[in-house]
Amino acid sequence: MPEGPEIRRIADRLGKVLAGRTIEDVWFAFDHLKPFEARLEGQKVTRVDSWGKALLTCFEDDHVIYSHNQLYGVWRIMRRDSEPVGKRSPRLRLSTATHSAWLMSASDISLWRREELDQHPFLSRLGPDLLTHNVRAEDIVARLQGPRFMRRRLGALLLDQHFYAGIGNYLRSEILFFAGLHERYRPMDLDSTQRYRLAEKILEVTARAWRHAGVTNLRVWREPMIEAGEPRGCWRHAVFNRATLPCHACGTPIERIMVASRRFYFCPHCQQDMTSTSAHISQGK
């Protein structure tokens, strides 16, 4: 399942061929959207944004096409005179003078006015997007300290799209590793330095995954592995999918557990769980 960085990269690719260009032809597969084809033809796309795992194609007349790839959706960008081949079903086509962007297989597509997006049943429940909404570390710290989130365990909180949109399973493991935190901690258990470091790592690791197509491992750790000819799956992440392999930082074997019904990877040395120890101390045991 793609996470926020992958969806942001799709938005970037679409933006390169659509943004600032007039859409000469629009085609929807669904009958309830057919009446809007003529309305969008001749309009310029102003930008293509991502919000979590949703894409927002924005037009100059303030219409926005909302689309969600779900499990099987995929965008294909082709020369205008070409058509996609294969078993996937086309759902949406936006064509400029030179290119066509095809959305294949996805079924969650709708048309909105920009001022109505806060009423969208999915978007209205999402937190800010880390790669689209100019989120700062100070914003994350403030959100961590809010009553809605401060008592949540980090392992579950980071997957909650109400907190911040776009963090998925591999990012969760990687963020907490680089922040040096066990998943059992809650924001209220952290001191101000730890909260700020977590906020920085949320931004840093997510941005690294966006820039490097899903790679979150540090260059100093991944480059020797690349030079040795190891496959991408071995050097892509610092801890995720690396159970029993040595931690790059300390050599301790990486462990895998289930957290919020999803697999979670961590280094038991770099991310020690001090929550139970603290509880015993506070109780005088």
C-alpha positions in Angstrom: 0.0 0.0 0.0 1.6 3.3 -1.0 2.1 5.9 1.7 2.1 9.7 1.7 5.5 10.1 0.0 4.5 7.8 -2.9 1.2 9.6 -3.4 3.0 13.0 -3.3 5.4 11.7 -6.0 2.4 10.8 -8.2 1.0 14.3 -7.7 4.4 15.7 -8.7 4.4 13.6 -11.9 0.9 14.6 -12.8 1.6 18.2 -12.0 4.5 18.3 -14.6 2.2 17.4 -17.5 -1.1 19.0 -16.3 -0.4 22.1 -14.1 -0.7 25.3 -16.1 -2.1 23.6 -19.1 -5.5 23.6 -20.7 -7.4 20.3 -20.5 -8.7 19.8 -24.0 -10.6 16.5 -23.4 -12.1 15.0 -20.2 -13.5 11.5 -19.9 -15.2 9.9 -16.9 -16.1 6.2 -16.8 -19.0 6.7 -14.4 -22.3 7.9 -15.6 -22.9 10.3 -12.7 -19.8 12.2 -13.6 -20.4 12.4 -17.4 -22.3 15.7 -17.2 -19.2 17.4 -15.8 -16.9 16.5 -18.8 -17.9 19.5 -20.8 -17.7 21.8 -17.8 -14.0 20.9 -17.3 -12.9 20.9 -20.9 -11.1 24.2 -21.8 -10.2 24.8 -18.1 -6.6 25.0 -17.0 -5.3 22.8 -14.2 -3.8 25.1 -11.5 -2.1 22.3 -9.5 -2.2 18.7 -8.4 -2.0 18.2 -4.7 -1.9 15.1 -2.4 -3.6 14.8 1.0 -2.8 11.6 2.6 -3.5 8.9 0.0 -5.9 11.1 -2.0 -5.1 13.3 -5.0 -6.7 16.6 -5.7 -6.6 17.9 -9.3 -7.5 21.6 -9.1 -8.9 23.7 -11.9 -8.9 27.4 -12.5 -12.7 27.6 -12.0 -12.4 26.2 -8.5 -13.5 22.7 -9.3 -11.4 19.9 -7.8 -11.4 16.3 -8.9 -10.9 14.1 -5.8 -9.5 10.6 -6.5 -8.2 7.9 -4.2 -6.2 5.0 -5.7 -7.4 2.6 -3.0 -5.7 -0.8 -3.4 -5.5 -1.2 -7.1 -5.7 2.2 -8.7 -2.8 3.5 -10.7 -2.1 6.6 -12.8 -0.5 6.4 -16.2 0.9 9.3 -18.2 1.1 8.8 -21.9 1.4 10.7 -25.1 -2.1 11.9 -26.1 -2.3 9.6 -29.1 -1.6 6.5 -27.0 -3.9 4.4 -24.9 -3.1 2.1 -22.0 -3.0 -1.6 -22.5 -3.5 -4.4 -20.1 -6.3 -5.7 -17.9 -6.9 -2.6 -15.8 -10.1 -0.6 -16.4 -9.8 3.1 -17.3 -11.8 5.3 -15.0 -10.7 8.9 -15.8 -8.7 10.6 -18.6 -7.5 14.2 -18.6 -5.9 15.2 -21.9 -3.8 18.3 -22.8 -2.6 19.1 -26.3 0.4 16.7 -25.8 -0.3 14.2 -23.0 -3.1 12.2 -21.4 -3.2 11.2 -17.7 -5.2 8.0 -17.2 -6.5 6.8 -13.8 -6.9 3.0 -14.0 -9.0 0.7 -11.7 -9.8 3.2 -9.0 -13.5 3.7 -8.2 -13.4 6.5 -5.6 -13.6 9.6 -7.9 -15.8 12.7 -7.3 -16.0 16.4 -8.3 -16.1 19.2 -5.7 -15.9 22.9 -5.4 -12.8 24.0 -3.5 -14.8 25.7 -0.8 -16.7 22.4 -0.2 -13.7 20.2 0.4 -14.1 20.5 4.2 -17.4 18.7 3.8 -15.8 15.7 2.0 -16.5 12.6 4.1 -12.8 11.4 3.9 -10.8 14.6 3.8 -12.8 16.2 6.6 -11.5 13.5 9.0 -7.8 13.8 8.0 -5.1 15.6 9.8 -2.7 17.9 7.8 -0.6 16.4 5.1 3.1 16.4 6.0 4.3 17.1 2.4 1.6 19.4 1.2 0.4 21.6 4.1 3.7 23.3 5.1 3.8 21.5 8.5 6.5 22.7 10.9 8.1 20.8 13.8 6.4 23.3 16.2 3.0 22.4 14.7 3.7 18.7 15.4 4.8 19.4 18.9 1.7 21.3 19.6 -0.5 18.5 18.2 1.4 15.9 20.3 0.6 17.8 23.4 -3.1 18.3 22.6 -5.7 16.4 24.7 -6.8 14.3 21.6 -3.4 12.7 21.1 -1.2 13.1 24.2 -2.4 9.8 25.8 -2.1 7.6 22.7 0.8 5.1 22.3 3.1 6.2 19.5 2.8 2.9 17.7 -0.9 3.5 17.2 -0.9 7.2 17.0 1.4 7.5 14.0 -0.9 5.3 11.9 -3.9 7.4 12.8 -4.6 9.6 9.8 -6.5 12.1 12.1 -3.1 12.9 13.6 -1.1 13.5 10.3 -2.1 12.2 6.9 0.3 10.0 4.9 2.2 8.1 7.6 1.8 4.4 7.0 3.4 1.2 8.3 7.0 1.5 7.0 7.2 5.2 7.9 6.0 4.5 11.5 8.8 2.0 12.2 11.4 4.2 10.5 10.3 7.4 12.3 10.4 5.9 15.7 13.8 4.3 15.1 15.4 7.5 14.1 13.7 9.3 17.0 15.1 6.6 19.4 11.6 5.9 20.8 9.8 2.6 21.6 6.3 2.4 20.3 4.9 2.1 23.8 5.7 5.7 24.7 2.9 8.2 24.7 3.5 11.9 23.9 2.7 12.7 27.6 5.6 10.4 28.6 8.1 12.4 26.6 10.1 15.5 27.7 10.2 18.6 25.6 13.5 17.5 23.9 12.1 14.1 23.0 8.9 15.6 21.6 10.8 18.1 19.4 13.1 15.3 18.2 10.1 13.1 17.3 8.5 16.0 15.4 11.8 16.6 13.5 12.1 13.0 12.6 8.4 12.8 11.4 9.2 15.6 8.9 12.7 14.4 8.1 12.0 10.7 7.4 8.8 11.5 5.5 10.7 14.0 3.3 13.5 11.5 2.7 11.1 8.9 1.5 9.5 11.5 -0.8 12.9 12.6 -2.3 14.3 9.1 -2.7 11.2 7.1 -3.8 10.5 5.4 -0.6 14.0 5.0 0.7 14.4 6.0 4.4 17.8 4.6 5.2 20.7 7.0 5.7 23.1 7.3 2.8 26.1 6.4 5.0 24.4 3.0 5.8 22.9 2.3 2.4 25.7 3.2 0.0 28.1 0.4 1.1 25.3 -2.1 0.7 24.5 -0.8 -2.8 28.2 -1.0 -3.7 28.3 -4.6 -2.5 25.4 -5.4 -4.9 22.7 -6.0 -2.3 19.1 -5.7 -3.6 17.0 -2.7 -2.9 14.9 -4.5 -0.3 18.0 -4.9 1.9 19.2 -1.3 1.9 15.9 0.7 1.5 15.1 0.9 5.2 16.9 1.2 8.5 14.7 -1.2 10.4 11.5 -2.0 8.5 11.5 -5.5 7.0 14.9 -6.2 8.7 13.9 -8.6 11.5 17.0 -10.5 12.9 19.4 -8.4 10.9 21.9 -6.2 12.8 21.0 -2.6 13.6 23.1 -0.2 11.5 23.7 1.9 14.6 24.6 -0.6 17.2 24.6 -4.1 15.8 21.7 -5.5 17.9 19.4 -7.7 15.9 16.2 -5.9 14.8 13.0 -7.3 16.2 9.5 -7.6 14.8 6.3 -7.4 16.8 2.6 -6.7 16.0 1.3 -3.2 16.9 -2.2 -2.1 16.0 -2.6 -5.3 14.0 0.4 -4.2 11.8 4.0 -5.4 11.8 6.4 -3.1 13.6 10.2 -3.3 13.5 12.6 -1.8 16.1 16.0 -2.0 17.6 15.6 -3.1 21.3 18.9 -1.3 22.2 18.4 2.0 20.4 14.7 2.1 21.3 14.5 0.8 24.8 11.1 0.5 26.5 11.4 2.4 29.7 7.7 2.8 30.3 7.3 -0.2 32.6 10.4 0.7 34.5 9.1 4.2 35.1 5.8 2.9 36.3 7.5 0.6 38.9 9.7 3.5 40.1 6.6 5.8 40.5 4.9 3.1 42.5 7.9 2.7 44.8 8.7 -0.8 43.6 
